[in-house]
């Protein structure tokens, strides 16, 4: 079972993570990748004539997860106070010949531990990339569908102008598409094996250590590092940094959806499956819990990331004190992110945007959201600063008289001397034609998405 109070709780774990991601970080899968790594080590050593081929055959037979009793292995680890020392002791009776003498031959504990963590991270990577791709696909559909649907552009929690829903969502598509590209570009550096030993010099491997390490990595389908990296923890830190950035983009999306879910706004509603409850005290409520959870996880992941920076502060060539930060933070970041990604996909796929309500809500504005456009229109005739000052005076007069700003502007002789009634009416009527950049930018973002990730377009059209 995955660790952590919420991640390990059968009642709460699905609110914080997904079952598929948790399965990657279980003891069972950890044992599986450790066995896989030890077998690859034996194969690479035998290929380079450092251990007998017969030993490899026996190591392959013994180092299978099905052969292990986890309870007994746990006791062996506890006796030794060291996971790999306990594992090696535990499996020795399973060997009928000399294979046990060559198990772990040529490696230090951190070679096996780090490489196994890379294998787990690589498995997690596939799930994360799949989720982000599906979210990007869904966003591209929504952006295209809503590129002409008007809604408010919010400045400091108030209406600042108007925009389109397609443009709003296009910003998130662009963010996630860029981060998806960066994550995929980071993968080759992060997904490397290691056979550098405790000193970084591969002393225990002996001669031709570069070839042995290359073969070791090849068997595991990992890249061969250019340098010893037990102390180069940025390989993990860089990767989880991009995961944390993805989490923050999703957190920002959650804040947007939460705003739109308010009773006073009602522009978005998250899905409620039959039987799902919103409250024990308000029977009819439909609280935006998924949006709140998605926002919360961005904070949790961001706080976990501080441990990833701490694990870079290695002392000397070997320092388990900071590695412990990695053992806590990296799996949890992946698990928490899986939960957040799942929320995002469900919300974007099954949630409902109320386009009519968005249009109607624009009428709640008293004219403030048009003042920027009015200033631009007036600037060509009287100058920007004079236009700015004049509109500011309209605001002061409206507040003093207790009138709508729009009414004051429409009845102002000073405004009328610069803009005709028809011009005022056109500017203060929401229209996609007045914000051509909204359409242009949306089309540009959609085109870039197709260029950068053509494989996703193929999937989408199947």
C-alpha positions in Angstrom: 0.0 0.0 0.0 1.2 3.5 -0.8 2.5 5.5 2.2 1.2 8.7 3.8 -2.0 9.1 5.8 -4.2 10.2 2.9 -2.4 8.2 0.3 -2.5 5.1 2.4 -6.1 5.5 3.6 -8.6 3.3 1.8 -11.2 5.9 2.5 -9.4 8.9 1.3 -6.7 7.8 -1.2 -8.8 8.2 -4.3 -9.3 11.9 -3.4 -5.6 12.5 -3.5 -4.2 10.1 -6.1 -5.1 7.4 -8.7 -4.9 3.6 -8.2 -2.6 3.2 -11.2 -0.1 5.7 -9.9 -0.2 4.3 -6.4 0.6 0.9 -7.8 3.9 2.2 -9.2 5.1 3.2 -5.7 4.0 0.1 -3.8 6.4 -2.3 -2.0 5.5 -4.9 -4.6 6.5 -2.8 -7.5 9.6 -1.5 -5.7 10.7 -5.1 -5.2 10.0 -5.8 -8.9 12.3 -3.0 -10.2 15.0 -3.9 -7.7 15.0 -7.4 -9.0 15.0 -6.1 -12.6 18.0 -3.9 -11.8 20.0 -6.7 -10.1 19.3 -9.0 -13.1 20.5 -6.3 -15.5 23.6 -5.8 -13.5 24.4 -9.5 -13.6 23.8 -9.6 -17.4 26.1 -6.6 -18.0 28.8 -8.0 -15.8 28.7 -11.4 -17.5 28.7 -9.8 -21.0 32.0 -8.2 -20.1 33.4 -11.5 -18.6 33.4 -10.3 -15.0 31.1 -13.0 -13.7 30.1 -16.5 -15.1 27.2 -16.8 -17.5 25.9 -19.6 -15.3 25.5 -17.2 -12.4 23.3 -14.9 -14.6 21.0 -17.8 -15.3 20.5 -18.6 -11.6 20.2 -14.9 -10.6 17.4 -14.6 -13.2 15.6 -17.6 -11.8 15.9 -16.5 -8.2 15.3 -12.7 -8.5 11.7 -13.0 -9.4 9.1 -11.2 -7.1 7.0 -14.3 -7.0 9.7 -16.1 -5.0 9.7 -13.5 -2.2 7.7 -13.7 1.0 7.3 -10.0 1.9 6.9 -10.6 5.6 10.1 -12.6 5.8 11.9 -10.1 3.6 10.7 -7.3 5.9 12.2 -9.2 8.9 15.5 -9.7 7.1 15.7 -6.0 6.3 14.9 -5.0 9.9 17.7 -7.3 11.2 20.2 -5.8 8.8 19.0 -2.2 9.2 19.6 -1.9 5.4 17.2 -2.8 2.6 19.6 -4.2 0.1 21.7 -6.0 2.7 18.6 -7.6 4.1 17.4 -8.6 0.6 20.7 -10.1 -0.4 20.8 -12.1 2.9 17.2 -13.2 2.4 17.7 -14.7 -1.1 21.0 -16.5 -0.4 19.2 -19.8 0.6 17.3 -19.7 -2.7 20.5 -20.3 -4.7 21.5 -23.9 -5.3 24.8 -23.1 -6.9 27.2 -20.2 -6.9 24.9 -17.6 -8.4 24.3 -16.0 -5.0 28.0 -15.1 -4.7 27.7 -12.9 -7.8 24.4 -11.2 -6.9 25.0 -7.4 -6.5 28.6 -7.9 -7.7 30.1 -4.7 -9.0 27.4 -2.4 -7.6 27.0 -0.1 -4.6 23.6 0.2 -2.9 23.0 3.6 -4.4 23.5 2.2 -7.9 20.6 -0.2 -7.4 18.5 2.1 -5.3 18.8 5.1 -7.6 18.4 3.2 -10.8 15.3 1.4 -9.5 13.8 4.8 -8.6 14.5 5.9 -12.1 12.6 2.9 -13.4 9.6 3.7 -11.2 9.8 7.4 -12.2 9.8 6.3 -15.8 6.6 4.3 -15.2 5.0 7.3 -13.5 6.1 9.4 -16.5 4.0 7.4 -18.9 0.9 7.9 -16.8 1.6 11.6 -16.3 2.3 12.2 -20.0 -0.9 10.3 -21.0 -3.0 12.5 -18.6 -1.5 15.8 -19.8 -1.9 14.7 -23.4 -5.6 13.9 -22.8 -6.2 17.2 -21.0 -4.5 19.1 -23.8 -6.7 17.3 -26.3 -9.8 18.2 -24.4 -8.7 21.8 -24.0 -8.1 22.1 -27.7 -11.6 20.9 -28.3 -13.1 23.4 -25.8 -10.9 26.2 -27.2 -12.1 25.6 -30.7 -15.7 25.3 -29.7 -15.8 28.4 -27.5 -13.5 30.8 -29.4 -16.4 33.2 -30.1 -18.3 32.8 -26.8 -18.0 36.0 -24.8 -17.3 36.2 -21.1 -15.7 38.6 -18.6 -12.0 39.1 -18.3 -11.4 39.4 -14.5 -8.9 42.0 -13.1 -8.5 41.9 -9.3 -11.7 39.9 -8.9 -13.7 42.6 -10.9 -14.7 42.9 -14.5 -11.8 44.5 -16.3 -12.9 43.9 -19.9 -14.5 41.1 -21.9 -12.8 38.2 -23.7 -13.9 34.8 -24.9 -14.0 31.5 -23.1 -11.9 30.0 -25.9 -9.2 32.6 -25.2 -9.3 31.9 -21.5 -8.9 28.2 -22.0 -6.4 28.8 -24.7 -4.0 30.2 -22.1 -4.1 27.0 -20.2 -3.7 24.9 -23.3 -0.6 26.9 -24.2 0.8 26.5 -20.7 0.3 22.7 -20.5 1.4 22.1 -24.0 4.7 24.0 -23.3 5.2 22.1 -20.1 4.4 18.8 -21.8 7.2 19.5 -24.3 9.6 20.5 -21.5 8.8 17.3 -19.6 9.5 15.2 -22.6 12.7 17.0 -23.3 13.8 16.5 -19.7 13.2 12.8 -19.7 16.5 11.7 -21.4 18.6 13.4 -18.7 16.5 12.1 -15.8 16.0 8.6 -17.1 19.6 7.4 -16.7 21.0 4.3 -14.9 24.0 4.4 -12.7 26.9 2.0 -12.0 29.3 4.5 -10.4 29.7 2.8 -7.0 30.1 4.8 -3.8 33.1 6.9 -5.0 31.7 7.7 -8.4 34.7 6.0 -10.1 33.1 2.6 -10.7 36.1 1.0 -8.8 34.2 -2.2 -8.0 33.3 -2.7 -11.6 36.9 -2.8 -12.6 38.2 -2.1 -16.1 35.9 -1.3 -19.0 33.5 0.2 -16.5 32.0 2.5 -19.1 31.0 -0.4 -21.3 29.6 -2.3 -18.3 27.5 0.7 -17.3 26.3 1.2 -20.9 25.3 -2.5 -21.1 23.6 -2.2 -17.7 21.6 0.8 -18.8 20.7 -0.8 -22.2 19.2 -3.9 -20.5 17.0 -1.5 -18.5 16.1 0.7 -21.5 17.7 3.7 -19.7 20.1 6.3 -21.0 23.8 6.1 -20.1 24.9 9.1 -18.0 27.9 11.1 -19.1 29.0 11.5 -15.5 28.5 10.0 -12.0 25.3 11.4 -10.7 24.7 10.2 -7.2 25.5 13.7 -6.1 23.9 15.3 -9.1 20.4 15.3 -7.7 19.1 17.9 -10.2 18.3 15.0 -12.5 15.4 14.3 -10.2 14.9 17.9 -9.1 14.5 19.2 -12.7 12.0 16.5 -13.5 9.8 17.1 -10.4 10.1 20.9 -11.0 8.2 20.5 -14.2 5.7 18.3 -12.5 5.2 21.1 -9.9 4.8 23.7 -12.6 2.1 21.5 -14.2 0.4 21.3 -10.7 0.5 25.1 -10.4 -1.1 25.6 -13.9 -3.9 23.1 -12.8 -4.2 25.0 -9.5 -4.8 28.2 -11.5 -7.4 26.5 -13.7 -9.1 25.3 -10.5 -9.2 28.8 -9.2 -10.8 30.0 -12.4 -13.4 27.2 -12.3 -14.1 27.9 -8.6 -14.8 31.5 -9.4 -17.1 30.5 -12.2 -18.9 28.0 -9.9 -20.0 30.6 -7.4 -23.8 31.1 -6.9 -23.4 34.7 -7.9 -21.7 33.7 -11.2 -23.0 30.3 -12.2 -20.9 30.0 -15.3 -19.5 26.5 -14.6 -20.8 23.5 -12.8 -18.8 20.4 -12.0 -20.4 17.0 -12.6 -22.3 15.1 -10.0 -22.8 11.4 -10.6 -26.0 9.8 -9.3 -25.7 9.3 -5.5 -22.9 11.7 -5.0 -23.5 14.0 -2.0 -22.5 17.6 -1.7 -23.3 18.1 2.0 -24.8 16.4 5.0 -26.4 19.6 6.2 -27.4 21.1 2.8 -29.1 18.2 1.0 -29.5 20.0 -2.3 -26.0 21.5 -2.5 -23.7 20.9 -5.4 -20.4 22.1 -4.0 -17.4 22.4 -6.3 -15.4 19.9 -4.3 -13.4 18.6 -7.3 -12.3 22.2 -8.1 -11.3 22.7 -4.4 -9.4 19.4 -4.3 -7.6 20.3 -7.5 -6.6 23.6 -6.1 -5.5 22.1 -2.8 -3.2 19.5 -4.5 -1.3 22.3 -6.2 -0.4 23.6 -2.7 0.5 20.1 -1.4 2.8 19.4 -4.4 4.4 22.8 -4.2 5.3 22.2 -0.5 6.7 18.7 -1.4 9.0 20.3 -3.9 10.9 22.1 -1.2 12.2 18.6 -0.1 13.4 18.0 -3.7 15.6 21.1 -3.5 16.8 20.0 -0.1 17.9 16.6 -1.5 20.4 18.4 -3.8 22.5 19.4 -0.8 24.6 16.2 -0.8 27.7 16.0 1.4 30.7 14.4 -0.2 30.2 11.4 -2.6 27.6 9.6 -0.4 25.0 11.0 1.9 21.8 9.2 2.7 20.5 12.0 4.9 19.3 14.0 1.9 18.3 10.9 -0.2 15.6 10.4 2.4 14.0 13.6 1.2 13.8 12.1 -2.3 12.3 8.9 -1.0 9.4 10.9 0.6 8.9 13.7 -1.9 9.3 12.2 -5.4 6.7 9.3 -5.1 4.3 11.6 -3.3 4.6 14.4 -5.9 3.8 11.8 -8.6 0.8 10.4 -6.7 -0.7 13.7 -5.7 -0.2 15.0 -9.3 -2.1 11.9 -10.6 -5.1 12.8 -8.5 -4.9 16.4 -9.6 -4.7 15.4 -13.3 -7.6 13.1 -12.9 -9.7 15.9 -11.4 -8.8 18.2 -14.3 -9.7 15.7 -16.9 -13.0 14.9 -15.3 -13.9 18.6 -14.9 -13.0 19.5 -18.4 -14.7 16.4 -19.9 -17.9 16.2 -17.9 -18.2 19.7 -16.3 -20.6 22.2 -17.9 -19.9 25.8 -19.1 -23.0 28.0 -19.1 -22.4 30.2 -22.1 -25.8 32.0 -21.8 -25.0 32.9 -18.2 -21.6 34.2 -19.2 -23.2 36.5 -21.7 -25.8 37.7 -19.3 -23.2 38.3 -16.6 -21.6 40.9 -18.8 -24.7 43.1 -18.3 -23.8 43.3 -14.5 -21.0 45.6 -15.3 -21.8 49.3 -14.9 -19.6 50.4 -17.8 -16.2 50.0 -16.2 -15.2 47.1 -18.5 -15.5 49.3 -21.5 -13.4 52.3 -20.2 -10.2 50.9 -21.6 -11.6 50.6 -25.0 -13.2 54.1 -24.7 -9.8 55.6 -23.7 -8.2 54.0 -26.8 -10.9 55.4 -29.1 -10.7 58.9 -27.6 -6.9 59.0 -27.5 -6.5 59.5 -31.2 -8.6 62.6 -30.9 -7.6 64.2 -27.6 -4.6 62.2 -26.4 -4.3 59.3 -24.1 -3.8 61.2 -20.8 -6.6 63.6 -21.4 -8.9 60.6 -22.3 -7.7 58.8 -19.1 -8.4 61.8 -16.9 -11.8 62.5 -18.5 -13.0 58.9 -17.9 -11.6 59.0 -14.4 -13.8 62.1 -13.7 -16.8 60.1 -15.1 -16.1 57.5 -12.4 -15.9 60.2 -9.7 -19.2 61.7 -10.9 -21.0 58.4 -11.1 -20.0 57.5 -7.5 -21.0 60.9 -6.2 -24.4 60.9 -7.9 -25.1 57.2 -7.2 -25.6 56.5 -10.9 -24.3 53.9 -13.3 -21.0 54.8 -14.9 -22.5 53.9 -18.2 -25.4 56.4 -17.8 -23.0 59.1 -16.8 -20.7 58.5 -19.8 -23.6 58.3 -22.3 -25.0 61.6 -21.0 -21.7 63.5 -20.7 -21.3 66.4 -23.1 -17.6 66.2 -22.7 -17.6 62.6 -23.9 -20.1 63.4 -26.5 -17.8 66.1 -27.9 -15.3 63.3 -28.7 -17.4 60.3 -29.5 -20.8 60.1 -31.2 -23.7 58.2 -29.7 -23.3 55.5 -32.3 -19.6 55.2 -31.5 -20.3 54.9 -27.8 -23.0 52.3 -28.4 -20.7 50.2 -30.6 -17.8 50.4 -28.1 -20.0 49.5 -25.2 -21.7 46.5 -26.8 -19.7 43.3 -26.4 -18.7 41.8 -29.7 -16.0 39.4 -30.9 -15.3 41.8 -33.7 -14.0 44.3 -31.2 -11.4 41.9 -29.8 -9.9 40.4 -33.0 -6.8 39.3 -31.1 -8.9 36.8 -29.1 -9.7 34.9 -32.3 -6.2 35.4 -33.7 -4.4 34.1 -30.6 -6.8 31.1 -30.3 -6.1 30.1 -33.9 -2.4 30.5 -33.3 -2.4 28.4 -30.1 -4.4 25.7 -31.8 -2.1 25.6 -34.8 1.0 25.5 -32.5 -0.5 22.6 -30.6 -1.1 20.7 -33.8 2.5 21.4 -35.0 4.2 20.4 -31.7 2.1 17.4 -31.0 0.7 15.9 -34.3 0.4 12.5 -32.7 -2.3 13.9 -30.5 -4.3 15.1 -33.4 -4.1 11.5 -34.9 -5.4 10.1 -31.7 -8.2 12.6 -31.5 -9.4 11.9 -35.0 -9.5 8.1 -34.6 
